[in-house]
Amino acid sequence: MKIYLVVGSGLFGSVFAHEAAKKGHKVTVIEKRNHIGGNIYTKEVDGIQVHQYGAHIFHTSNKKVWDYIQQFAEFNRYTNSPVANYKGKMYNLPFNMNTFSQMWGVRTPQEAMNKINEQRQEMAGKEPQNLEEQAISLIGRDIYEKLVKGYTEKQWGRSAAELPPFIIKRLPVRLTYDNNYFNDDYQGIPVGGYTKMVEKMLDYPNIEIKLNTDFFDKKDEYINNFDKVVYTGMIDKFFDYQLGELEYRSLRFETEEKNLDNYQGNAVINYTERQIPYTRVIEHKHFEFGKGDKDKTIITREYPADWKRGDEPYYPVNNERNNDLYKKYQELAEQQDKVVFGGRLGQYKYYNMDKVIDEALNLSRNLEEK
């Protein structure tokens, strides 16, 4: 039997803790927040499961991961079909025949492709030098200007002409009337919310959970007292930023209760013009098809923000400079005998939830084999 410390009760830490406990090991999970679940935490308000840290829609084509997660929750059949609002006009996402019809009045796939190809011609024979040129080379100026430019600039906090082209490697164009954002085989949201799912993962007699507990208050003591530490926080912070800071993007949420049943008619509406400071408005009750109080709804406006120490890091900025710096931190991490690094922040990668689960399962197997 080993004694594990898991730092962070998000999806990676909770899956690992469950697997280690199932194999008979003793696991202590410490969490600096006052709740489990990390950024997938949901809280019930007015009978509505509110996604406290932004919308999380589970989707995967990995049947192994889908079968695995089913043991902790029943998933509803929610399909992610966001809508974009550009200066009061509404467009379906992802880019599909509904979008093209709304944009240009076209009716057939051939008409849509003719319009896209016509607009892409301004980049003919040119190598895209920035995100703006890359996007235009893929889908033309109309869609770029109305549905990509402002949203992307808000997301990254800088002009699209200053962003590298590799951020948009491709922009999916669907020549069907299909508003399903994901192409994955499986998709949905846990009935009763993600917190309930994580609670079930951590419901083991040999798992101890300590909330409001910061790893860095007793870092050396924790490392000395446990056989293995699974750390899911920021890798550069673990090493006291000794090689420099990695870059992250943060988010700010503005949540409001409204005295009506239905505010916007969709779970997610993106606001794609630069002048509106938030990127999207989430109406949480639509994730569960209107479940909750009939005369109440909860909406959240999501504002991207620059990250500075002390802020919550939501996703890494995987440009060349940061990826090179991460590799140096990774070399330091590999020299750690008792600490392994996991999750979005520990591995400095933008993982979807299914990949987080897969990575946690792989780590559990690898440690068991050693």
Residue pairs with C-beta under 8 A, 6 or more apart in sequence:
1 24
1 25
1 26
2 20
2 25
2 26
2 227
2 228
3 25
3 26
3 27
3 28
3 226
3 227
3 228
4 16
4 17
4 20
4 25
4 26
4 27
4 28
4 226
4 227
4 228
4 229
4 230
5 27
5 28
5 30
5 222
5 225
5 226
5 228
5 229
5 230
6 13
6 16
6 17
6 20
6 27
6 28
6 29
6 30
6 229
6 230
6 232
7 13
7 30
7 215
7 222
7 229
7 230
7 231
7 232
7 233
8 29
8 30
8 31
8 32
8 38
8 231
8 232
8 233
8 343
9 17
9 29
9 31
9 36
9 37
9 38
9 198
9 202
9 209
10 37
10 38
10 39
10 40
10 232
10 343
10 356
11 38
11 40
11 198
11 343
11 353
11 356
11 357
11 360
12 232
12 342
12 343
12 344
12 346
12 356
12 357
12 359
12 360
13 29
13 38
13 230
13 232
13 342
13 343
13 360
14 29
14 36
14 37
14 38
14 198
14 201
14 202
15 201
15 356
15 357
15 360
15 361
15 364
16 230
16 342
16 360
16 363
16 364
17 27
17 29
17 201
17 202
17 204
17 207
18 201
18 202
18 204
18 207
19 360
19 361
19 364
20 27
20 364
20 367
21 27
21 204
21 206
21 207
22 204
23 364
23 368
24 206
25 206
26 206
27 204
27 206
27 207
27 208
28 207
28 208
28 209
28 210
28 226
29 36
29 202
29 207
29 208
29 209
29 210
30 209
30 210
30 213
30 215
30 222
31 209
31 210
31 211
31 212
31 213
32 212
32 213
32 214
32 215
33 41
33 211
33 212
34 211
34 212
35 41
35 43
35 195
35 211
36 195
36 198
36 199
36 202
36 209
36 211
37 194
37 195
37 198
38 53
38 232
39 53
39 54
39 56
39 314
40 51
40 53
40 56
40 194
40 195
40 198
40 353
41 52
41 53
41 194
41 195
41 198
42 49
42 50
42 51
42 52
42 193
42 194
42 195
42 196
43 49
43 50
43 52
43 193
43 195
44 50
44 193
45 257
45 298
46 257
46 292
46 293
46 296
46 297
46 298
47 291
47 292
47 293
47 296
48 284
48 285
48 288
48 291
48 292
48 293
48 296
48 297
48 298
49 192
49 193
49 194
49 284
49 287
49 288
50 255
50 284
50 298
50 300
51 194
51 282
51 284
51 287
51 300
52 253
53 251
53 253
53 312
53 314
54 251
54 253
54 282
54 300
54 302
54 314
55 267
55 268
55 280
55 282
55 287
56 189
56 194
56 353
57 78
57 80
57 182
57 187
57 188
57 189
57 287
58 69
58 75
58 186
58 187
58 188
58 189
58 190
58 353
58 354
59 80
59 182
59 184
59 186
59 187
59 352
59 354
60 66
60 184
60 185
60 186
60 187
60 352
60 353
60 354
61 183
61 184
61 185
61 186
62 354
62 358
63 185
63 186
64 358
65 354
65 357
65 358
65 361
66 185
66 186
66 354
68 357
68 361
69 75
69 197
69 357
72 190
72 197
72 198
72 200
72 201
73 190
73 191
73 192
73 196
73 197
73 200
74 190
74 191
75 186
75 188
75 189
75 190
75 191
76 188
76 189
76 190
76 191
76 288
76 289
77 187
77 188
78 187
78 188
78 189
78 267
78 287
78 288
78 289
79 180
79 181
79 187
80 180
80 181
80 182
80 187
80 267
80 268
81 92
81 93
81 179
81 180
81 181
81 266
82 93
82 181
82 266
82 267
82 268
82 269
82 270
82 280
83 90
83 91
83 92
83 93
83 266
83 268
83 269
83 270
84 90
84 91
84 92
84 93
84 146
84 147
84 151
84 269
84 270
84 271
84 272
85 269
85 270
85 271
85 272
86 146
86 147
86 150
86 271
86 272
86 273
87 273
89 102
90 102
91 99
91 102
91 103
91 146
91 147
92 98
92 99
92 102
92 179
93 99
93 147
93 179
93 181
93 270
94 172
94 174
94 179
94 181
95 139
95 143
95 147
95 171
95 172
95 173
95 174
96 173
96 174
96 175
96 176
96 177
96 178
96 179
97 109
97 112
97 174
97 175
97 176
97 177
97 178
98 177
98 179
99 143
99 147
100 106
100 111
100 112
100 115
100 116
101 107
103 142
103 143
103 146
104 111
104 112
104 115
104 142
106 112
106 115
109 175
109 176
112 175
113 175
115 140
115 142
116 139
116 140
116 143
116 173
117 140
118 140
119 136
119 139
119 140
119 141
119 142
120 136
120 137
120 138
120 139
120 140
122 136
122 141
123 133
123 136
123 137
126 133
126 137
128 134
128 136
128 137
128 165
129 165
130 160
130 161
130 162
130 163
130 164
130 165
131 152
131 160
131 161
131 163
131 164
131 165
131 167
131 168
132 144
132 149
132 160
132 161
132 163
133 165
134 165
134 166
134 167
134 168
135 144
135 148
135 149
135 152
135 160
135 168
135 171
136 144
138 168
138 170
138 171
138 173
139 148
139 171
139 173
146 272
147 272
148 160
148 168
148 171
148 272
149 160
149 272
149 274
150 272
150 273
150 274
150 275
150 276
151 270
151 271
151 272
151 279
152 160
152 163
152 167
152 168
153 159
153 160
153 274
154 274
154 277
154 278
154 279
154 304
155 249
155 279
155 304
156 163
156 167
156 249
156 304
156 317
157 249
157 304
157 305
157 306
164 319
164 320
172 183
180 187
189 287
189 288
190 196
190 197
191 288
202 209
215 222
215 231
215 233
216 237
222 229
223 229
223 338
223 339
226 338
227 338
228 338
228 339
228 340
228 367
229 338
229 339
229 340
230 339
230 340
230 342
230 363
231 238
231 339
231 340
231 341
231 342
231 346
232 341
232 342
232 343
232 345
232 346
233 345
233 346
234 246
234 248
234 313
234 345
234 346
235 246
235 326
235 329
235 330
235 333
235 341
235 345
235 346
235 347
235 348
236 243
236 244
236 245
236 246
236 325
236 329
238 333
238 339
238 341
239 329
239 332
243 325
243 328
243 329
243 332
244 325
245 309
246 316
246 317
246 322
246 325
246 326
246 329
246 348
247 307
247 316
247 317
247 319
247 321
247 322
248 307
248 311
248 313
248 314
248 315
248 316
248 317
249 304
249 305
249 306
249 307
249 313
249 314
249 315
249 317
250 304
250 305
250 306
250 307
250 311
250 312
250 313
250 314
251 302
251 303
251 304
251 305
251 312
251 314
252 302
252 303
252 305
253 300
253 301
253 302
253 303
254 278
254 300
254 301
254 303
255 298
255 299
255 300
255 301
256 298
256 299
256 300
256 301
257 296
257 297
257 298
258 296
258 297
258 298
258 299
259 295
259 296
260 295
260 296
260 297
261 290
261 294
261 295
261 296
261 297
262 283
262 285
262 290
262 297
263 283
263 297
263 299
264 281
264 283
264 299
265 283
265 286
266 283
266 286
267 282
267 283
267 284
267 286
267 287
268 280
268 281
268 282
268 283
269 280
269 281
269 283
270 279
270 280
271 278
271 279
271 280
271 281
277 303
278 301
278 302
278 303
279 302
279 303
279 304
280 301
280 302
281 299
281 300
281 301
281 302
282 299
282 300
282 302
283 297
283 298
283 299
284 297
284 298
284 299
284 300
285 291
285 292
285 297
285 298
305 311
307 313
307 314
313 345
315 344
315 350
316 322
316 326
316 344
316 345
316 348
316 349
316 350
318 348
318 349
318 350
322 348
323 348
326 348
329 348
333 339
333 340
333 341
340 363
340 367
341 347
342 359
342 360
342 363
343 351
343 356
343 359
343 360
344 350
344 351
344 356
347 359
351 359
